[in-house]
Amino acid sequence: MCLTSCLRVASCSLLAASFILFVAAPARAQSSAGCPAAGPANSSTLPRAYQRWLIEDVDWIITPPEEMAFLRLSSKEERDRFIAEFWERRNPNPDRPNNPFKEEHYRRIAYANVHFQEGIPGWETDRGRIYIVYGTPDRVEVEAAHGSRQAVEIWHYNSFSFTEPKVFNFVDVCGCGDYRLEERGN
């Protein structure tokens, strides 16, 4: 695991399922370079397609136990079965052929890559990560830079599925559009 590295959800069950899954998701910091996972097995030993799935596609939503289990797999068949089951566990409509959770997840990645790239792919940025995990904020406040004060974006999430509203503050650390999550309690 690397320590440095526009539509709302259509269905209430999808939002609730994503919240439950993301509570356990690992929080990773933004980085300008990808890092392989730590520990005895890591993503650098995987074929490129599986590295990409693990690091780029599901980095923000896979739980640490799932990641460890995936890294222990040794065959293409086992990995393909794991990936299919990974998405099926998150499918709010298992009796239907499409998976709204998976579709929404990849839509969010695409959106993040277009709107939050900051010299690195949007999915790797702090705003991209929060967007992928929580979706479109209910409200965004923008505070312009003033004197020595840096520009700030404040994202508010007031969804019914949270026990308390969530607020994320992103600070433009260089005055160049590189917004970083301000680390403090929510």
Backbone as CSV, one residue per row, in Angstrom:
resi,resn,N_x,N_y,N_z,CA_x,CA_y,CA_z,C_x,C_y,C_z
1,MET,0.860,-1.162,0.000,0.000,0.000,0.000,0.905,1.222,0.000
2,CYS,0.647,2.183,-0.804,1.457,3.387,-0.897,0.911,4.446,0.053
3,LEU,1.762,4.920,0.943,1.307,5.932,1.891,1.367,7.323,1.282
4,THR,2.179,7.497,0.205,2.224,8.797,-0.469,1.678,8.630,-1.874
5,SER,1.240,8.604,-2.288,0.734,8.372,-3.659,-0.359,9.413,-4.107
6,CYS,-21.923,15.170,-14.270,-21.533,15.244,-12.877,-22.819,15.014,-12.179
7,LEU,-22.634,13.687,-11.974,-23.957,13.229,-11.558,-23.910,12.698,-10.136
8,ARG,-24.972,12.826,-9.390,-25.066,12.232,-8.060,-25.372,10.748,-8.233
9,VAL,-25.178,9.982,-7.205,-25.524,8.576,-7.246,-27.033,8.460,-7.419
10,ALA,-27.456,7.683,-8.398,-28.872,7.608,-8.752,-29.698,6.886,-7.700
11,SER,-29.140,5.976,-7.005,-29.926,5.136,-6.110,-29.497,5.322,-4.663
12,CYS,-30.458,5.383,-3.753,-30.140,5.503,-2.323,-29.352,4.291,-1.844
13,SER,-29.700,3.123,-2.345,-28.993,1.925,-1.912,-27.550,1.939,-2.391
14,LEU,-27.311,2.503,-3.581,-25.957,2.614,-4.091,-25.146,3.544,-3.205
15,LEU,-25.703,4.665,-2.824,-25.011,5.611,-1.962,-24.725,4.983,-0.604
16,ALA,-25.699,4.325,-0.041,-25.513,3.686,1.264,-24.449,2.596,1.183
17,ALA,-24.492,1.796,0.121,-23.495,0.736,-0.044,-22.108,1.324,-0.201
18,SER,-22.000,2.398,-0.970,-20.686,3.001,-1.164,-20.168,3.575,0.147
19,PHE,-21.032,4.183,0.951,-20.597,4.722,2.235,-20.061,3.608,3.125
20,ILE,-20.789,2.514,3.219,-20.376,1.399,4.068,-19.023,0.867,3.615
21,LEU,-18.847,0.727,2.309,-17.585,0.212,1.803,-16.451,1.195,2.012
22,PHE,-16.711,2.486,1.866,-15.652,3.471,1.919,-15.237,3.807,3.334
23,VAL,-16.057,3.501,4.315,-15.659,3.739,5.694,-14.420,2.917,5.996
24,ALA,-14.343,1.716,5.440,-13.195,0.851,5.681,-12.074,1.056,4.680
25,ALA,-12.285,1.882,3.669,-11.259,2.079,2.647,-10.050,2.791,3.232
26,PRO,-8.886,2.416,2.765,-7.682,3.055,3.296,-7.572,4.492,2.824
27,ALA,-7.146,5.378,3.720,-6.900,6.767,3.343,-5.448,6.868,2.918
28,ARG,-5.237,7.360,1.725,-3.886,7.490,1.204,-3.638,8.940,0.856
29,ALA,-2.425,9.374,1.014,-2.078,10.754,0.680,-1.721,10.864,-0.791
30,GLN,-1.836,12.070,-1.317,-1.538,12.355,-2.709,-0.041,12.243,-2.955
31,SER,0.341,11.781,-4.140,1.738,11.632,-4.502,1.920,11.896,-5.975
32,SER,3.110,12.302,-6.351,3.373,12.520,-7.765,3.894,11.265,-8.434
33,ALA,4.127,10.207,-7.685,4.584,8.955,-8.276,3.892,7.809,-7.575
34,GLY,3.517,6.775,-8.312,2.873,5.610,-7.726,3.883,4.783,-6.963
35,CYS,3.426,4.117,-5.921,4.302,3.272,-5.123,3.694,1.888,-5.042
36,PRO,4.512,0.852,-5.097,3.965,-0.483,-4.932,3.508,-0.702,-3.501
37,ALA,2.653,-1.660,-3.304,2.158,-1.977,-1.971,3.299,-2.486,-1.104
38,ALA,3.174,-2.215,0.194,4.190,-2.679,1.133,3.868,-4.095,1.566
39,GLY,4.824,-4.762,2.150,4.569,-6.089,2.682,5.198,-7.162,1.831
40,PRO,4.962,-8.434,2.195,5.622,-9.542,1.525,5.237,-9.656,0.059
41,ALA,3.979,-9.473,-0.246,3.539,-9.476,-1.646,3.196,-8.044,-1.983
42,ASN,3.532,-7.628,-3.214,3.160,-6.281,-3.595,2.756,-6.244,-5.053
43,SER,2.188,-5.124,-5.456,1.616,-5.020,-6.786,2.661,-5.090,-7.888
44,SER,3.940,-4.824,-7.575,4.966,-4.860,-8.621,5.216,-6.277,-9.130
45,THR,4.758,-7.298,-8.414,4.935,-8.670,-8.867,3.789,-9.134,-9.765
46,LEU,2.767,-8.296,-9.918,1.602,-8.652,-10.729,1.816,-8.305,-12.191
47,PRO,1.135,-9.008,-13.094,1.116,-8.560,-14.497,0.514,-7.153,-14.569
48,ARG,0.925,-6.365,-15.549,0.550,-4.949,-15.662,-0.960,-4.716,-15.579
49,ALA,-1.783,-5.532,-16.208,-3.238,-5.328,-16.188,-3.782,-5.399,-14.764
50,TYR,-3.257,-6.302,-13.957,-3.716,-6.428,-12.576,-3.143,-5.318,-11.696
51,GLN,-1.908,-4.895,-11.984,-1.352,-3.733,-11.276,-2.246,-2.523,-11.507
52,ARG,-2.626,-2.313,-12.773,-3.457,-1.159,-13.119,-4.800,-1.234,-12.394
53,TRP,-5.424,-2.414,-12.377,-6.713,-2.557,-11.697,-6.573,-2.212,-10.221
54,LEU,-5.541,-2.745,-9.591,-5.351,-2.549,-8.157,-4.964,-1.109,-7.814
55,ILE,-4.055,-0.530,-8.570,-3.516,0.784,-8.226,-4.351,1.927,-8.795
56,GLU,-4.829,1.789,-10.016,-5.559,2.895,-10.649,-7.077,2.776,-10.514
57,ASP,-7.599,1.578,-10.635,-9.057,1.423,-10.675,-9.704,1.383,-9.293
58,VAL,-9.134,0.638,-8.369,-9.821,0.437,-7.094,-9.011,0.896,-5.885
59,ASP,-7.966,1.654,-6.116,-7.080,2.095,-5.041,-7.828,2.696,-3.860
60,TRP,-8.846,3.498,-4.110,-9.530,4.222,-3.036,-10.697,3.447,-2.436
61,ILE,-11.077,2.321,-3.027,-12.248,1.612,-2.503,-11.952,0.198,-2.021
62,ILE,-10.807,-0.333,-2.351,-10.500,-1.695,-1.902,-10.080,-1.652,-0.436
63,THR,-10.560,-2.593,0.345,-10.186,-2.632,1.758,-8.812,-3.300,1.897
64,PRO,-8.092,-3.010,2.970,-6.786,-3.662,3.159,-6.861,-5.193,3.139
65,PRO,-7.853,-5.828,3.776,-7.911,-7.292,3.686,-8.143,-7.783,2.246
66,GLU,-8.979,-7.068,1.484,-9.194,-7.461,0.085,-7.907,-7.324,-0.712
67,GLU,-7.189,-6.230,-0.496,-5.932,-6.017,-1.225,-4.921,-7.111,-0.902
68,MET,-4.801,-7.455,0.375,-3.866,-8.513,0.762,-4.263,-9.848,0.133
69,ALA,-5.561,-10.143,0.129,-6.025,-11.393,-0.471,-5.723,-11.420,-1.974
70,PHE,-5.961,-10.297,-2.643,-5.703,-10.223,-4.086,-4.213,-10.432,-4.376
71,LEU,-3.361,-9.829,-3.579,-1.921,-9.947,-3.799,-1.399,-11.362,-3.572
72,ARG,-2.120,-12.153,-2.794,-1.702,-13.541,-2.539,-2.112,-14.495,-3.664
73,LEU,-2.990,-14.059,-4.566,-3.438,-14.941,-5.643,-2.308,-15.183,-6.630
74,SER,-2.294,-16.387,-7.219,-1.156,-16.730,-8.075,-1.512,-16.977,-9.539
75,SER,-2.782,-17.087,-9.864,-3.109,-17.372,-11.261,-4.054,-16.325,-11.841
76,LYS,-4.047,-16.240,-13.150,-4.938,-15.336,-13.870,-6.393,-15.658,-13.548
77,GLU,-6.735,-16.925,-13.508,-8.108,-17.346,-13.237,-8.553,-16.901,-11.845
78,GLU,-7.693,-17.080,-10.852,-8.020,-16.654,-9.490,-8.219,-15.134,-9.424
79,ARG,-7.342,-14.390,-10.070,-7.446,-12.928,-10.065,-8.707,-12.458,-10.784
80,ASP,-9.005,-13.074,-11.927,-10.216,-12.699,-12.664,-11.468,-12.997,-11.848
81,ARG,-11.494,-14.133,-11.160,-12.627,-14.494,-10.311,-12.739,-13.505,-9.142
82,PHE,-11.607,-13.141,-8.541,-11.602,-12.172,-7.444,-12.197,-10.841,-7.909
83,ILE,-11.768,-10.359,-9.073,-12.257,-9.079,-9.594,-13.763,-9.142,-9.840
84,ALA,-14.231,-10.215,-10.434,-15.675,-10.362,-10.677,-16.442,-10.366,-9.352
85,GLU,-15.943,-11.084,-8.369,-16.599,-11.141,-7.056,-16.495,-9.808,-6.313
86,PHE,-15.384,-9.099,-6.485,-15.198,-7.777,-5.880,-16.333,-6.852,-6.312
87,TRP,-16.594,-6.803,-7.618,-17.659,-5.923,-8.119,-19.035,-6.454,-7.738
88,GLU,-19.207,-7.754,-7.735,-20.524,-8.317,-7.414,-20.897,-8.056,-5.955
89,ARG,-19.913,-8.081,-5.037,-20.191,-7.769,-3.627,-20.720,-6.346,-3.464
90,ARG,-20.368,-5.470,-4.378,-20.760,-4.070,-4.293,-21.984,-3.745,-5.157
91,ASN,-22.505,-4.719,-5.839,-23.622,-4.512,-6.752,-24.929,-4.389,-5.964
92,PRO,-25.586,-3.228,-6.006,-26.841,-3.073,-5.272,-28.010,-3.812,-5.935
93,ASN,-27.830,-4.247,-7.188,-28.870,-4.985,-7.922,-28.290,-6.280,-8.472
94,PRO,-27.979,-7.259,-7.620,-27.310,-8.475,-8.096,-28.121,-9.292,-9.093
95,ASP,-29.426,-9.065,-9.164,-30.250,-9.832,-10.101,-30.273,-9.225,-11.497
96,ARG,-29.631,-8.069,-11.655,-29.620,-7.401,-12.957,-28.244,-7.547,-13.603
97,PRO,-28.197,-7.498,-14.934,-26.918,-7.702,-15.619,-25.918,-6.549,-15.428
98,ASN,-26.405,-5.337,-15.287,-25.462,-4.225,-15.093,-25.228,-3.994,-13.602
99,ASN,-24.105,-3.360,-13.289,-23.741,-3.080,-11.896,-23.647,-1.563,-11.742
100,PRO,-24.679,-0.909,-11.190,-24.659,0.547,-11.045,-23.483,1.062,-10.208
101,PHE,-23.077,0.305,-9.199,-21.942,0.734,-8.385,-20.677,0.819,-9.230
102,LYS,-20.401,-0.227,-9.990,-19.199,-0.269,-10.832,-19.253,0.828,-11.885
103,GLU,-20.414,1.010,-12.511,-20.569,2.054,-13.531,-20.327,3.433,-12.925
104,GLU,-20.893,3.693,-11.760,-20.722,4.982,-11.101,-19.258,5.178,-10.684
105,HIS,-18.622,4.139,-10.217,-17.223,4.227,-9.811,-16.341,4.650,-10.990
106,TYR,-16.503,3.986,-12.136,-15.677,4.327,-13.299,-16.057,5.702,-13.866
107,ARG,-17.306,6.113,-13.720,-17.698,7.452,-14.148,-16.997,8.486,-13.282
108,ARG,-16.923,8.222,-11.979,-16.254,9.147,-11.067,-14.759,9.242,-11.369
109,ILE,-14.120,8.133,-11.677,-12.700,8.164,-12.047,-12.507,9.023,-13.289
110,ALA,-13.351,8.813,-14.298,-13.238,9.596,-15.534,-13.436,11.088,-15.246
111,TYR,-14.408,11.416,-14.426,-14.662,12.812,-14.065,-13.450,13.397,-13.334
112,ALA,-12.924,12.656,-12.372,-11.759,13.130,-11.610,-10.567,13.363,-12.532
113,ASN,-10.359,12.475,-13.487,-9.229,12.623,-14.398,-9.349,13.852,-15.282
114,VAL,-10.557,14.267,-15.601,-10.766,15.461,-16.420,-10.712,16.726,-15.573
115,HIS,-11.323,16.709,-14.402,-11.509,17.936,-13.632,-10.499,18.198,-12.518
116,PHE,-9.749,17.197,-12.099,-8.868,17.390,-10.959,-7.407,17.061,-11.235
117,GLN,-7.022,16.952,-12.483,-5.612,16.673,-12.760,-4.777,17.890,-12.363
118,GLU,-3.696,17.633,-11.701,-2.822,18.694,-11.187,-1.373,18.283,-11.411
119,GLY,-1.021,18.002,-12.652,0.309,17.501,-12.956,0.406,15.996,-12.803
120,ILE,-0.619,15.394,-12.234,-0.745,13.942,-12.103,-2.191,13.602,-12.463
121,PRO,-2.485,12.340,-12.751,-3.874,11.993,-13.079,-4.826,12.402,-11.956
122,GLY,-6.030,12.818,-12.329,-7.010,13.285,-11.359,-7.337,12.282,-10.274
123,TRP,-7.317,10.991,-10.585,-7.655,9.985,-9.568,-6.620,9.944,-8.451
124,GLU,-5.411,10.467,-8.697,-4.359,10.459,-7.683,-4.386,11.693,-6.787
125,THR,-5.146,12.707,-7.148,-5.176,13.937,-6.360,-6.110,13.794,-5.167
126,ASP,-5.956,14.683,-4.215,-6.826,14.645,-3.042,-8.280,14.904,-3.421
127,ARG,-8.526,15.920,-4.272,-9.909,16.179,-4.681,-10.455,14.994,-5.470
128,GLY,-9.630,14.397,-6.326,-10.064,13.224,-7.085,-10.425,12.065,-6.183
129,ARG,-9.594,11.814,-5.175,-9.861,10.708,-4.243,-11.184,10.917,-3.515
130,ILE,-11.391,12.124,-2.987,-12.631,12.384,-2.256,-13.829,12.295,-3.193
131,TYR,-13.688,12.792,-4.402,-14.783,12.715,-5.364,-15.107,11.256,-5.704
132,ILE,-14.080,10.447,-5.925,-14.296,9.031,-6.253,-14.998,8.326,-5.105
133,VAL,-14.595,8.605,-3.889,-15.166,7.928,-2.722,-16.567,8.424,-2.393
134,TYR,-16.790,9.748,-2.415,-18.054,10.309,-1.934,-18.958,10.885,-3.014
135,GLY,-18.450,11.076,-4.221,-19.275,11.641,-5.289,-19.304,13.157,-5.250
136,THR,-20.281,13.708,-5.934,-20.426,15.154,-6.027,-20.801,15.732,-4.667
137,PRO,-20.084,16.761,-4.215,-20.458,17.364,-2.927,-21.829,18.017,-3.009
138,ASP,-22.510,18.092,-1.881,-23.802,18.778,-1.835,-23.626,20.283,-2.015
139,ARG,-22.492,20.791,-1.539,-22.236,22.229,-1.647,-20.729,22.446,-1.668
140,VAL,-20.280,23.412,-2.480,-18.861,23.768,-2.546,-18.732,25.261,-2.288
141,GLU,-17.862,25.608,-1.348,-17.536,27.011,-1.095,-16.139,27.248,-1.647
142,VAL,-15.948,28.395,-2.276,-14.641,28.757,-2.793,-14.215,30.048,-2.119
143,GLU,-13.055,30.011,-1.502,-12.492,31.197,-0.873,-11.229,31.564,-1.647
144,ALA,-11.241,32.729,-2.284,-10.111,33.166,-3.094,-8.907,33.477,-2.215
145,ALA,-7.739,33.385,-2.826,-6.516,33.772,-2.136,-6.590,35.272,-1.841
146,HIS,-6.085,35.632,-0.684,-6.119,37.046,-0.298,-4.902,37.330,0.570
147,GLY,-4.016,38.185,0.089,-2.795,38.466,0.836,-1.975,37.204,0.994
148,SER,-1.690,36.832,2.218,-0.917,35.615,2.465,-1.811,34.378,2.604
149,ARG,-3.110,34.582,2.531,-4.061,33.470,2.653,-4.179,32.734,1.322
150,GLN,-4.073,31.415,1.372,-4.168,30.581,0.173,-5.627,30.371,-0.212
151,ALA,-5.864,30.097,-1.501,-7.206,29.770,-1.970,-7.637,28.441,-1.352
152,VAL,-8.930,28.344,-1.053,-9.471,27.140,-0.415,-10.775,26.756,-1.102
153,GLU,-10.973,25.455,-1.287,-12.270,24.903,-1.686,-12.769,24.083,-0.509
154,ILE,-14.008,24.291,-0.130,-14.592,23.551,0.987,-15.759,22.742,0.429
155,TRP,-15.650,21.418,0.528,-16.683,20.521,0.023,-17.523,20.043,1.195
156,HIS,-18.841,20.193,1.071,-19.783,19.772,2.101,-20.593,18.580,1.611
157,TYR,-20.670,17.569,2.443,-21.512,16.394,2.191,-22.490,16.283,3.349
158,ASN,-23.772,16.403,3.056,-24.809,16.355,4.088,-25.722,15.154,3.923
159,SER,-25.275,14.137,3.237,-26.110,12.991,2.903,-26.712,12.345,4.145
160,PHE,-27.890,11.818,3.964,-28.590,11.128,5.046,-27.848,9.902,5.523
161,SER,-26.947,9.345,4.723,-26.276,8.106,5.110,-25.087,8.348,6.042
162,PHE,-24.668,9.618,6.223,-23.597,9.924,7.156,-24.204,10.196,8.528
163,THR,-23.521,9.777,9.575,-24.014,10.082,10.916,-23.878,11.573,11.202
164,GLU,-22.847,12.195,10.641,-22.649,13.639,10.749,-22.236,14.147,9.371
165,PRO,-22.565,15.403,9.069,-22.105,15.953,7.791,-20.582,15.863,7.689
166,LYS,-20.086,15.706,6.474,-18.640,15.660,6.233,-18.230,16.936,5.523
167,VAL,-17.088,17.462,5.918,-16.545,18.670,5.311,-15.084,18.405,4.988
168,PHE,-14.694,18.710,3.744,-13.311,18.550,3.320,-12.799,19.897,2.836
169,ASN,-11.676,20.332,3.386,-11.046,21.592,2.991,-9.838,21.275,2.119
170,PHE,-9.818,21.857,0.931,-8.701,21.694,0.013,-8.012,23.044,-0.141
171,VAL,-6.708,23.082,0.108,-5.941,24.319,0.057,-5.045,24.292,-1.174
172,ASP,-5.058,25.394,-1.939,-4.179,25.543,-3.100,-2.792,25.872,-2.558
173,VAL,-1.947,24.867,-2.436,-0.681,24.997,-1.722,0.348,25.881,-2.417
174,CYS,0.195,26.080,-3.708,1.211,26.845,-4.434,0.625,28.003,-5.234
175,GLY,-0.682,28.217,-5.145,-1.314,29.247,-5.955,-1.375,28.860,-7.415
176,CYS,-1.230,27.574,-7.686,-1.168,27.080,-9.067,-2.275,26.075,-9.373
177,GLY,-3.256,25.951,-8.491,-4.339,24.993,-8.707,-4.072,23.615,-8.138
178,ASP,-3.010,23.453,-7.364,-2.682,22.171,-6.741,-3.323,22.138,-5.356
179,TYR,-4.563,21.670,-5.310,-5.335,21.656,-4.065,-5.036,20.393,-3.280
180,ARG,-4.661,20.561,-2.024,-4.358,19.443,-1.135,-5.344,19.416,0.011
181,LEU,-5.722,18.224,0.417,-6.639,18.057,1.536,-5.962,18.559,2.798
182,GLU,-6.651,19.448,3.475,-6.147,19.949,4.745,-6.423,18.884,5.781
183,GLU,-5.378,18.379,6.390,-5.512,17.277,7.342,-5.965,17.786,8.690
184,ARG,-7.242,17.566,8.953,-7.813,17.842,10.268,-9.086,17.039,10.387
185,GLY,-9.577,16.866,11.567,-10.751,16.047,11.804,-11.974,16.580,11.102
186,ASN,-12.808,15.657,10.633,-14.108,16.022,10.012,-15.216,15.667,10.955
